[in-house]
């Protein structure tokens, strides 16, 4: 099973082009869509989820034309949107039962057992009678994934699911996502590199509405092998390194010390040590190549 996106473009009425000729082929397993805020991730996710139209291009899942047959795709879609609001005064159990009903699980006994299974899976069974309004952020996210998983969807879209979760909740969420069957397409959109490196076997990096890179995380990292050098410096010296013309792709504090990573075919000088590339390096390198995104680079001080 493959989701094939071809030349998808979208410009909002205010003139902002959010997607520009996006083409991606997404197979089963976890696919990470990585990009900064404003890169176009939600626009792409909402378009795949049939919640908004594109101006041009196509999306096909097997024989289904997603843009022209939204009803067909909705039958096999699970979606956890970025701004997932919950009804405050309803319990998780009641709400899931209602959503299951809307998703077409009409037989009451089937619904009850599907809901109970999911509540156990997302570890909310013990609090199933509590009102959703009393849930913590992590519990709400887990409830969100439960509703997305109802009815055994073949395509699951989760938009920025770990933003705002504490490390423990994030870890729980990772575990939950990693248990989703291998025969399902799961698209995870995020601005957090760790989400992708932890979970995804395939990925794309998107910036300014364009696909900057697509492939396997390990392959994308490997492209930088032998080209990265790092050095601990003092903060006031940073400007001097930049003025030397070195391509500093990131500078970050580690245990209170500033470490710069430089892209170069050879060691800039003998004070630099070779660095094994990480996905974060590859991401920062792409952003530093893209002048529009560079100014927002998260690691820059
Ligand atoms: P991301 O999910 O990566 O943060 P979005 O898809 O939400 O990115 O947004 C991409 C760009 O489109 C941003 O510049 C955003 O401000 C703009 N945008 C998003 N939604 C709308 C809208 N409804 N009308 C106008 N501009 C929008």
Boltz pocket constraint, residues with backbone or C-beta under 6 A from the ligand:
constraints:
  - pocket:
      binder: B
      contacts: [[A, 12], [A, 13], [A, 14], [A, 16], [A, 17], [A, 18], [A, 35], [A, 36], [A, 37], [A, 38], [A, 39], [A, 40], [A, 41], [A, 42], [A, 43], [A, 44]]
      max_distance: 6.0
